[in-house]
Every structure is written in structure tokens, then in C-alpha cells.
Amino acid sequence: MVQSGSASIVDHFPELKDPRIGRNRRHKLIDIVVLTVCAVISGCEPWEDIANYGDLKLEWLKRFLELPHGIPSHDTIRRLFIRLDPQSLQRCFFGWVEAMMRRMALSIMKRDTHSKRSLKGRRRICSYHDTYLEQLLSNSDETISQLLPG
């Protein structure tokens, strides 16, 4: 059950059922889901870019995720999302978005489609939306720009 009033993404996915069998659950479901949401919000599209995003943002992601075995491979992420129930995922995701919008009183902003960039060959990635990610993922008023080194 979602904590009342919580805008933390981690609190909005407990009802999402993990379709993997026990021996194939090396990475936590919530870790993979939150990693993917962060990467997609930051402009990542192919599964490879999502895994690369995780590798490059690992220390930051560890601030609110356990990640006991590090970042999953792009194949692991893809296989999980293929098997997740789309209606359940959508319900959880939109529940989080609604809670986040209520808490932060945000208006929906049109995204600049020109800001999307591929990760290939880049060391510094997907920072366009990083200022918003910290607020979206936690109940902290701190922004990611305050948390990440220069």
C-alpha cells in the first residue's frame, strides 16, 4: 500500500508483481523500475542507454535504491519490462505522477523534443532533466545539482 501523501517513486510500486522466477531475481524489481523511469525521464530510449545511464549515475542512484548487485544489464532490463503487466505498471506509474504533481503543485510542461540525445560516446549524459529527478524521486527539496559533483 502506498504511504499516504508520499511522492517518492519507491513507495508507489509495491503492488507491481515481479514476473521473474525466484532464481532469476538477482536485481530488485523496484531498482530496475526506478532506474528505467529515471533514464527515460532523462531522455534515454534504447535498453542499452538505460543500462549506460545506470552505470554513469550509480553513486547517485545508490542514494535511494539498494542495488545490491549493481546495475542490471540492458538484456535484464528489457526481459523484465517485456514480462511486466502493462496495466499494473501504468497504474503504479500514474499513481506516482499524480502524487508527485499534487505534492509539488506542478503543471504539465511540454518537453522540448530537441533535447533528446543519444548516450553513445558521451561521458556526461542526460543532465537536462536532472534538476527535476531529485524532487521526483524523493521527498527532499534538495536538487540533484546540489548533490552531484561539478
N, C-alpha and C positions, 0 to 999 in steps of 0.2 A: 504494500500500500504506500502511496506517495505521502511524504510528510506534508502536512498542511502548510500551504504558502511557500513551500520550497521552490526556488527557481534553479536549483542545482540539477544539471542533467543526470547525474548519477542516481538521484532519487526518483527519476521518472521512468525507469526501465525494469523495475523488479518483476513485473508480470510478463515480461518478454521471455518466452520459453526457449531454452537452448536446445536446438535440434540435434546436436552432436551426441554421440555415444560417449560414455564415461572415459574410455581410454584415449579419446581424441579431444579432450578438454584441457589441453596444456595451457592455453591462454584463457583468461576470464572473459565471459561474454560481454560484460559491461565495458571492459577495457577496449575490446575490439570495436564495439558500437561507438563509444565516445571518441576514440581515435579517428574513426571514419567520419563522424559528424564534424569534428574539428578540421580535418583535412579538406572536406568538401566545402565547408564554410569559407575556408581559406583559398578556395579556387582549384583544388586538386580534383582530377577526374579519373584517370585510369587507376586500377588497383595498384600498379607499381608506384605511382605518385603518392598514393595514400601511405604505403609502407615506407617510402623515402621520407615523407613528411614526419612520420613517427620516429624514424631514425634520427633525423635532424632536430627534432623537438623533444627527444626522450627525457632530458632532465626536467623540462617544463611539465611534460605530461605526468611525470612521477610525483608532482606536487599534489595531484588529486586522484591519480589512478595507482593501483598496486603494481601492475606489470611485472609479476614475479619471474617471468621468462623473457622479459624484454618485449620488443616489437614483433608481432607476428609477420610472417612472410605475406607477400601480396596474394599468393595462392590460398593461404589460410583465410585471409580476409574475404576473398572472393567466394570461396566454398561456403563459408558461414552465411554470407548475405544471400546466396542463392537458395539456401535452405530455410532461412528465417520466414516466418509467417508475415506476409506484407501488411495485412490489415492490423495485426498486433503491433508491428513496428511503427506503422503510421499513427496508430492511436497513442502510443507512448511518446513518439516524437512530437506530435501536435499538442499533447498534454503539456510537455515541457515548454514548447514555444509559447503556449497560452500563459503558463505560469510566469515565464520569463518576461513576457510583454506586460502582464499585469504588474509584476514587481517593479519593473524598470520604466513603466509607462512609455514604452517605445512606440513610435509609429512605424508602419511598414515603409521601408525605403527601397526605391528602385535601385537595383545593383547595376553598376557600370559594367557592362559585358566586356568592355575593352580591358578590364583589369585582370582577366584570367590569363594565367601564364603557365606554361609547361615547366615541370621541375627539372627536366633533363639538362644536365650540365651546369646546374646552379647550386651554389653553396648556401646562399641566403634565400630562403623560399617563403612564399605565401605570407608575407608580412602585412599585406594590405588590410586584412581584417583582424589582425592580432589584437588590436586595442579593444575590440568588442568581445573576443573569445574569453578573456578572463572574466568579464562580467557575466557572460552567458553560462559559464561552466561552474561558477561558484557563487556564494552569497557575499563575496568580498567586493568592496568598492575599489580595490586596487586594480590597476590596469596592467596588462601584460608588458607594456613598455616600461613600467616601473620594476617589473620582475626580471626581465631579460637583460643580460649584459649588452652594452652599447652596440 
